[in-house]
Amino acid sequence: MTYDPLDSQADPFKPPETPVEVSCLHCGREYDSYLIEWRVETSPDGKQHGFWCCPTPGCDGRGFGFDILPTDPNYQDERGGWFYDDEEDDDESDWDEFDDLESQDRSSHPPEPDNGRTDSHQTGPGDEEIPF
């Protein structure tokens, strides 16, 4: 199957078959997904390309699942899939692995000398403290 930039039904960012309440990341407006509009624009090189767009005049939000997202955090599409990240259910083992790698990296490098200073600024030759 060849890609057709004017085929609204083949576009991966088309609205869902079953309407759902959505919100646009650009304008913040909430509306039903059946209102998302298919628009064809001509690029500077003269080629035409279609986009699913937010219906709000002047808004440049494009694409269901890209700039236009369901308001229901538990939304699932017709095939039962959708990205959802519940921060309360983070898998801590991924972070533990990252912390282990980070501490190994720090232990392989000797600490930098602080030259008796209490702040993080290191002075070089000819540098002196300014009393104000």
BARO-201118 format. One line per 3 residues: number of its first residue (from 1); for each residue x, y, z of C-alpha. Coordinates in steps of 0.02 Angstrom, whole numbers, plus 50000, padded with zeros to 5 digits. Layout:
! residues N
NUM = X:Y:Z; ... $
This chain:
! residues 132
1 = 50000:50000:50000; 50073:50168:49950; 50062:50320:50061 $
4 = 49937:50451:50004; 49954:50618:50098; 49774:50661:50046 $
7 = 49692:50502:50114; 49607:50553:50276; 49562:50374:50323 $
10 = 49741:50311:50307; 49812:50451:50415; 49876:50378:50581 $
13 = 49814:50532:50676; 49632:50519:50623; 49499:50534:50759 $
16 = 49435:50374:50839; 49284:50287:50763; 49189:50305:50927 $
19 = 49182:50490:50976; 49268:50538:51138; 49295:50702:51229 $
22 = 49465:50776:51184; 49570:50926:51228; 49692:51020:51117 $
25 = 49866:51051:51188; 49881:51212:51087; 49721:51306:51128 $
28 = 49660:51205:51279; 49483:51189:51210; 49385:51031:51252 $
31 = 49263:50959:51124; 49203:50794:51051; 49326:50708:50934 $
34 = 49200:50700:50790; 49231:50888:50772; 49415:50863:50725 $
37 = 49432:50928:50546; 49524:50860:50395; 49614:51003:50307 $
40 = 49720:51000:50151; 49861:51125:50140; 49985:51165:50003 $
43 = 50168:51166:50055; 50293:51293:49986; 50350:51165:49857 $
46 = 50173:51156:49788; 50130:50983:49856; 49968:50955:49950 $
49 = 49957:50865:50116; 49809:50832:50230; 49802:50847:50419 $
52 = 49675:50810:50555; 49661:50977:50644; 49583:51060:50796 $
55 = 49423:51147:50741; 49460:51305:50841; 49490:51452:50723 $
58 = 49674:51505:50725; 49732:51350:50821; 49870:51246:50743 $
61 = 49841:51088:50848; 49852:50935:50737; 49821:50750:50753 $
64 = 49722:50643:50873; 49847:50567:50993; 49977:50701:50953 $
67 = 49913:50877:50993; 49733:50824:51022; 49714:50701:51166 $
70 = 49570:50615:51257; 49521:50699:51421; 49487:50530:51503 $
73 = 49652:50466:51575; 49585:50287:51562; 49538:50302:51378 $
76 = 49563:50149:51268; 49540:50148:51081; 49435:50024:50983 $
79 = 49576:49896:50992; 49596:49916:51182; 49760:50009:51174 $
82 = 49820:50181:51221; 49964:50261:51311; 49929:50294:51495 $
85 = 50056:50335:51629; 49992:50329:51807; 50131:50410:51908 $
88 = 50078:50314:52064; 50119:50148:51981; 50298:50189:51928 $
91 = 50410:50037:51923; 50544:50081:52050; 50660:49944:51989 $
94 = 50701:50046:51833; 50754:50193:51942; 50852:50081:52059 $
97 = 50951:50015:51911; 50985:50194:51854; 51042:50245:52028 $
100 = 51160:50094:52036; 51238:50142:51869; 51254:50323:51921 $
103 = 51341:50279:52086; 51460:50161:51993; 51504:50303:51876 $
106 = 51539:50422:52021; 51648:50294:52110; 51758:50270:51956 $
109 = 51808:50455:51957; 51909:50531:52099; 51826:50678:52188 $
112 = 51880:50853:52138; 51981:50948:52268; 51888:51088:52354 $
115 = 52045:51186:52403; 51967:51226:52570; 51825:51324:52494 $
118 = 51647:51307:52555; 51562:51361:52394; 51565:51275:52226 $
121 = 51668:51413:52140; 51846:51361:52102; 51975:51498:52087 $
124 = 52120:51494:51967; 52291:51576:51963; 52277:51764:51989 $
127 = 52098:51753:52053; 52067:51831:52222; 51916:51854:52332 $
130 = 51818:52014:52308; 51766:52080:52480; 51592:52139:52427 $
